[in-house]
Amino acid sequence: MVGYSNECSISLQSGQTIFNNINRNIFNPFKIFLRPCTWCNFHQSALTINKNLCKIFLNSFGINTAPSLLLYNNIKLSIEKIIKKVTMYCKT
């Protein structure tokens, strides 16, 4: 849940709704309240800008992240290869 911002009350309500309704047979929810930080050092800035680096950092502490695939302009991938690599949770 988010801390102080223009949309704070909406964010807190959304977080509370999820917390109240999440399936506790599958998940063990807990609340985390964040307050915005107006400054950061080099490493914090690099992690927030580079999502792939952030995922690697989080995974090194055993924190699971969503499956993803890093795409480069010069490497062509088929949609099938992308779907195979990235687990799709939505069924059409």
C-alpha positions as CSV (number, residue, x, y, z in Angstrom):
1,M,0.0,0.0,0.0
2,V,1.2,3.5,-0.8
3,G,1.9,6.3,1.6
4,Y,1.4,10.1,1.2
5,S,0.4,11.2,-2.3
6,N,-2.6,12.8,-4.1
7,E,-4.1,9.3,-4.6
8,C,-3.2,8.0,-1.2
9,S,-6.8,7.3,0.0
10,I,-7.7,5.4,-3.2
11,S,-4.5,3.4,-3.0
12,L,-5.1,2.5,0.7
13,Q,-8.7,1.5,-0.1
14,S,-7.6,-0.7,-3.0
15,G,-4.9,-2.3,-0.9
16,Q,-7.4,-3.0,1.9
17,T,-9.9,-4.5,-0.5
18,I,-7.3,-6.9,-1.9
19,F,-6.2,-7.7,1.7
20,N,-9.8,-8.4,2.8
21,N,-10.7,-10.6,-0.2
22,I,-7.5,-12.5,-1.1
23,N,-7.7,-16.3,-0.9
24,R,-6.0,-17.1,2.4
25,N,-5.9,-20.8,1.4
26,I,-3.3,-19.8,-1.2
27,F,-1.8,-16.6,0.1
28,N,-0.6,-15.3,3.5
29,P,-1.2,-11.6,3.0
30,F,0.4,-8.8,5.1
31,K,0.3,-5.1,4.8
32,I,3.3,-2.9,3.9
33,F,2.9,0.8,4.0
34,L,5.3,2.9,1.9
35,R,6.1,6.5,2.2
36,P,7.5,8.3,-0.8
37,C,11.2,9.0,-0.7
38,T,12.3,12.3,-2.4
39,W,15.9,11.2,-2.8
40,C,17.9,8.1,-3.5
41,N,21.4,7.1,-4.0
42,F,23.0,5.7,-7.2
43,H,22.2,2.1,-6.5
44,Q,18.6,2.7,-5.5
45,S,18.1,4.8,-8.7
46,A,19.7,2.1,-10.9
47,L,17.3,-0.5,-9.4
48,T,14.2,1.6,-10.0
49,I,15.1,2.4,-13.5
50,N,16.4,-1.0,-14.7
51,K,13.6,-3.6,-14.1
52,N,15.7,-6.5,-15.1
53,L,18.5,-5.5,-12.7
54,C,15.9,-5.1,-10.0
55,K,14.5,-8.6,-10.6
56,I,18.0,-10.1,-10.4
57,F,18.6,-8.2,-7.2
58,L,15.3,-9.3,-5.6
59,N,15.7,-12.9,-6.8
60,S,19.2,-13.0,-5.1
61,F,17.3,-12.6,-1.8
62,G,14.8,-15.3,-2.6
63,I,12.1,-12.9,-3.5
64,N,10.0,-14.3,-6.3
65,T,9.2,-12.1,-9.3
66,A,6.9,-12.5,-12.3
67,P,8.3,-14.4,-15.2
68,S,9.7,-12.1,-17.9
69,L,11.8,-12.0,-21.0
70,L,14.3,-9.2,-21.7
71,L,13.9,-8.1,-25.4
72,Y,16.6,-6.5,-27.5
73,N,16.2,-4.6,-30.7
74,N,18.6,-6.7,-32.7
75,I,17.3,-10.2,-31.5
76,K,14.2,-11.4,-33.2
77,L,11.9,-13.7,-31.2
78,S,8.7,-15.4,-32.4
79,I,5.5,-14.9,-30.4
80,E,5.6,-18.6,-29.6
81,K,9.0,-18.4,-28.0
82,I,7.9,-15.4,-25.9
83,I,4.8,-17.2,-24.8
84,K,6.8,-20.4,-23.9
85,K,9.3,-18.3,-21.9
86,V,6.8,-16.1,-20.1
87,T,4.0,-18.0,-18.2
88,M,0.6,-16.7,-19.3
89,Y,-1.9,-16.5,-16.5
90,C,-4.8,-15.3,-18.5
91,K,-6.7,-17.7,-20.8
92,T,-8.5,-16.4,-23.9
